[in-house]
């Protein structure tokens, strides 16, 4: 189940944001027993993408949330986002 969720998250982010780097970490085990954990996992994503150039932190997060719109409540319960431009990644 986790590998499938990560695959769907990866596919959506790659399709919508074309990241140069994408790391996805499943933190769900740290939240076992949490009431919302049944509606999806807890994930951390780290993306480096041109799409974030000139965007504020909030705008970057909105882009990620828009890319993953259909995943919340099914695959994702909570999401920690680190979104950078290539220059910020150096």
Biotite code that builds the C-alpha atoms (Angstrom):
import biotite.structure as struc

atoms = struc.array([
    struc.Atom([0.000, 0.000, 0.000], chain_id="A", res_id=1, res_name="UNK", atom_name="CA", element="C"),
    struc.Atom([2.758, 2.479, 0.911], chain_id="A", res_id=2, res_name="UNK", atom_name="CA", element="C"),
    struc.Atom([4.718, 1.856, -2.287], chain_id="A", res_id=3, res_name="UNK", atom_name="CA", element="C"),
    struc.Atom([1.536, 2.410, -4.309], chain_id="A", res_id=4, res_name="UNK", atom_name="CA", element="C"),
    struc.Atom([0.800, 5.673, -2.482], chain_id="A", res_id=5, res_name="UNK", atom_name="CA", element="C"),
    struc.Atom([4.333, 6.930, -2.995], chain_id="A", res_id=6, res_name="UNK", atom_name="CA", element="C"),
    struc.Atom([4.115, 5.961, -6.674], chain_id="A", res_id=7, res_name="UNK", atom_name="CA", element="C"),
    struc.Atom([0.915, 7.958, -7.157], chain_id="A", res_id=8, res_name="UNK", atom_name="CA", element="C"),
    struc.Atom([2.376, 10.967, -5.320], chain_id="A", res_id=9, res_name="UNK", atom_name="CA", element="C"),
    struc.Atom([5.575, 10.793, -7.386], chain_id="A", res_id=10, res_name="UNK", atom_name="CA", element="C"),
    struc.Atom([3.648, 10.491, -10.647], chain_id="A", res_id=11, res_name="UNK", atom_name="CA", element="C"),
    struc.Atom([1.446, 13.523, -9.897], chain_id="A", res_id=12, res_name="UNK", atom_name="CA", element="C"),
    struc.Atom([4.357, 15.733, -8.830], chain_id="A", res_id=13, res_name="UNK", atom_name="CA", element="C"),
    struc.Atom([6.492, 14.733, -11.813], chain_id="A", res_id=14, res_name="UNK", atom_name="CA", element="C"),
    struc.Atom([3.615, 15.328, -14.228], chain_id="A", res_id=15, res_name="UNK", atom_name="CA", element="C"),
    struc.Atom([2.627, 18.732, -12.832], chain_id="A", res_id=16, res_name="UNK", atom_name="CA", element="C"),
    struc.Atom([5.930, 20.246, -11.627], chain_id="A", res_id=17, res_name="UNK", atom_name="CA", element="C"),
    struc.Atom([8.690, 18.396, -13.541], chain_id="A", res_id=18, res_name="UNK", atom_name="CA", element="C"),
    struc.Atom([11.054, 18.426, -10.546], chain_id="A", res_id=19, res_name="UNK", atom_name="CA", element="C"),
    struc.Atom([14.789, 18.150, -11.088], chain_id="A", res_id=20, res_name="UNK", atom_name="CA", element="C"),
    struc.Atom([14.948, 16.365, -7.744], chain_id="A", res_id=21, res_name="UNK", atom_name="CA", element="C"),
    struc.Atom([12.158, 14.677, -5.803], chain_id="A", res_id=22, res_name="UNK", atom_name="CA", element="C"),
    struc.Atom([12.417, 12.840, -2.499], chain_id="A", res_id=23, res_name="UNK", atom_name="CA", element="C"),
    struc.Atom([9.385, 11.330, -0.780], chain_id="A", res_id=24, res_name="UNK", atom_name="CA", element="C"),
    struc.Atom([9.585, 9.969, 2.764], chain_id="A", res_id=25, res_name="UNK", atom_name="CA", element="C"),
    struc.Atom([6.760, 8.051, 4.431], chain_id="A", res_id=26, res_name="UNK", atom_name="CA", element="C"),
    struc.Atom([6.509, 9.181, 8.066], chain_id="A", res_id=27, res_name="UNK", atom_name="CA", element="C"),
    struc.Atom([3.259, 7.302, 8.725], chain_id="A", res_id=28, res_name="UNK", atom_name="CA", element="C"),
    struc.Atom([4.796, 4.946, 11.300], chain_id="A", res_id=29, res_name="UNK", atom_name="CA", element="C"),
    struc.Atom([5.557, 7.952, 13.516], chain_id="A", res_id=30, res_name="UNK", atom_name="CA", element="C"),
    struc.Atom([1.840, 8.740, 13.597], chain_id="A", res_id=31, res_name="UNK", atom_name="CA", element="C"),
    struc.Atom([0.373, 5.279, 14.207], chain_id="A", res_id=32, res_name="UNK", atom_name="CA", element="C"),
    struc.Atom([-2.843, 5.512, 16.183], chain_id="A", res_id=33, res_name="UNK", atom_name="CA", element="C"),
    struc.Atom([-3.438, 9.108, 15.115], chain_id="A", res_id=34, res_name="UNK", atom_name="CA", element="C"),
    struc.Atom([-7.154, 9.533, 14.365], chain_id="A", res_id=35, res_name="UNK", atom_name="CA", element="C"),
    struc.Atom([-6.623, 10.780, 10.797], chain_id="A", res_id=36, res_name="UNK", atom_name="CA", element="C"),
    struc.Atom([-4.002, 8.201, 9.875], chain_id="A", res_id=37, res_name="UNK", atom_name="CA", element="C"),
    struc.Atom([-6.644, 5.877, 8.448], chain_id="A", res_id=38, res_name="UNK", atom_name="CA", element="C"),
    struc.Atom([-7.504, 8.391, 5.682], chain_id="A", res_id=39, res_name="UNK", atom_name="CA", element="C"),
    struc.Atom([-3.993, 8.409, 4.243], chain_id="A", res_id=40, res_name="UNK", atom_name="CA", element="C"),
    struc.Atom([-0.352, 8.548, 5.173], chain_id="A", res_id=41, res_name="UNK", atom_name="CA", element="C"),
    struc.Atom([1.967, 11.184, 6.570], chain_id="A", res_id=42, res_name="UNK", atom_name="CA", element="C"),
    struc.Atom([4.599, 12.172, 4.028], chain_id="A", res_id=43, res_name="UNK", atom_name="CA", element="C"),
    struc.Atom([7.544, 14.533, 3.588], chain_id="A", res_id=44, res_name="UNK", atom_name="CA", element="C"),
    struc.Atom([8.349, 15.727, 0.089], chain_id="A", res_id=45, res_name="UNK", atom_name="CA", element="C"),
    struc.Atom([11.444, 17.619, -0.991], chain_id="A", res_id=46, res_name="UNK", atom_name="CA", element="C"),
    struc.Atom([11.295, 19.069, -4.485], chain_id="A", res_id=47, res_name="UNK", atom_name="CA", element="C"),
    struc.Atom([13.686, 21.117, -6.573], chain_id="A", res_id=48, res_name="UNK", atom_name="CA", element="C"),
    struc.Atom([11.923, 22.621, -9.581], chain_id="A", res_id=49, res_name="UNK", atom_name="CA", element="C"),
    struc.Atom([12.037, 25.541, -11.975], chain_id="A", res_id=50, res_name="UNK", atom_name="CA", element="C"),
    struc.Atom([8.302, 25.934, -11.356], chain_id="A", res_id=51, res_name="UNK", atom_name="CA", element="C"),
    struc.Atom([9.105, 27.516, -7.968], chain_id="A", res_id=52, res_name="UNK", atom_name="CA", element="C"),
    struc.Atom([11.210, 30.335, -9.415], chain_id="A", res_id=53, res_name="UNK", atom_name="CA", element="C"),
    struc.Atom([9.868, 33.739, -8.337], chain_id="A", res_id=54, res_name="UNK", atom_name="CA", element="C"),
    struc.Atom([7.234, 32.158, -6.089], chain_id="A", res_id=55, res_name="UNK", atom_name="CA", element="C"),
    struc.Atom([6.780, 32.746, -2.362], chain_id="A", res_id=56, res_name="UNK", atom_name="CA", element="C"),
    struc.Atom([6.782, 29.819, 0.054], chain_id="A", res_id=57, res_name="UNK", atom_name="CA", element="C"),
    struc.Atom([2.978, 29.872, 0.187], chain_id="A", res_id=58, res_name="UNK", atom_name="CA", element="C"),
    struc.Atom([2.709, 29.940, -3.622], chain_id="A", res_id=59, res_name="UNK", atom_name="CA", element="C"),
    struc.Atom([5.079, 26.980, -3.853], chain_id="A", res_id=60, res_name="UNK", atom_name="CA", element="C"),
    struc.Atom([3.016, 25.007, -1.362], chain_id="A", res_id=61, res_name="UNK", atom_name="CA", element="C"),
    struc.Atom([-0.139, 25.842, -3.310], chain_id="A", res_id=62, res_name="UNK", atom_name="CA", element="C"),
    struc.Atom([1.457, 24.446, -6.468], chain_id="A", res_id=63, res_name="UNK", atom_name="CA", element="C"),
    struc.Atom([2.287, 21.200, -4.651], chain_id="A", res_id=64, res_name="UNK", atom_name="CA", element="C"),
    struc.Atom([-1.207, 20.954, -3.145], chain_id="A", res_id=65, res_name="UNK", atom_name="CA", element="C"),
    struc.Atom([-2.776, 21.593, -6.572], chain_id="A", res_id=66, res_name="UNK", atom_name="CA", element="C"),
    struc.Atom([-0.635, 18.842, -8.114], chain_id="A", res_id=67, res_name="UNK", atom_name="CA", element="C"),
    struc.Atom([-1.769, 16.421, -5.391], chain_id="A", res_id=68, res_name="UNK", atom_name="CA", element="C"),
    struc.Atom([-5.389, 17.567, -5.249], chain_id="A", res_id=69, res_name="UNK", atom_name="CA", element="C"),
    struc.Atom([-6.921, 14.120, -5.703], chain_id="A", res_id=70, res_name="UNK", atom_name="CA", element="C"),
    struc.Atom([-4.574, 12.421, -3.237], chain_id="A", res_id=71, res_name="UNK", atom_name="CA", element="C"),
    struc.Atom([-5.756, 14.049, -0.011], chain_id="A", res_id=72, res_name="UNK", atom_name="CA", element="C"),
    struc.Atom([-8.037, 11.838, 2.043], chain_id="A", res_id=73, res_name="UNK", atom_name="CA", element="C"),
    struc.Atom([-7.065, 8.822, -0.054], chain_id="A", res_id=74, res_name="UNK", atom_name="CA", element="C"),
    struc.Atom([-3.266, 8.671, -0.137], chain_id="A", res_id=75, res_name="UNK", atom_name="CA", element="C"),
    struc.Atom([-2.275, 11.672, 1.996], chain_id="A", res_id=76, res_name="UNK", atom_name="CA", element="C"),
    struc.Atom([-3.451, 12.746, 5.418], chain_id="A", res_id=77, res_name="UNK", atom_name="CA", element="C"),
    struc.Atom([-0.543, 15.088, 6.221], chain_id="A", res_id=78, res_name="UNK", atom_name="CA", element="C"),
    struc.Atom([2.182, 16.552, 4.044], chain_id="A", res_id=79, res_name="UNK", atom_name="CA", element="C"),
    struc.Atom([5.433, 18.325, 4.947], chain_id="A", res_id=80, res_name="UNK", atom_name="CA", element="C"),
    struc.Atom([6.782, 20.259, 1.962], chain_id="A", res_id=81, res_name="UNK", atom_name="CA", element="C"),
    struc.Atom([10.251, 21.566, 1.176], chain_id="A", res_id=82, res_name="UNK", atom_name="CA", element="C"),
    struc.Atom([10.118, 23.320, -2.204], chain_id="A", res_id=83, res_name="UNK", atom_name="CA", element="C"),
    struc.Atom([13.240, 24.925, -3.684], chain_id="A", res_id=84, res_name="UNK", atom_name="CA", element="C"),
    struc.Atom([14.560, 26.335, -6.928], chain_id="A", res_id=85, res_name="UNK", atom_name="CA", element="C"),
    struc.Atom([17.759, 24.868, -8.413], chain_id="A", res_id=86, res_name="UNK", atom_name="CA", element="C"),
    struc.Atom([19.755, 27.847, -7.093], chain_id="A", res_id=87, res_name="UNK", atom_name="CA", element="C"),
    struc.Atom([18.427, 27.375, -3.572], chain_id="A", res_id=88, res_name="UNK", atom_name="CA", element="C"),
    struc.Atom([19.468, 23.737, -3.690], chain_id="A", res_id=89, res_name="UNK", atom_name="CA", element="C"),
    struc.Atom([23.139, 24.523, -4.406], chain_id="A", res_id=90, res_name="UNK", atom_name="CA", element="C"),
])
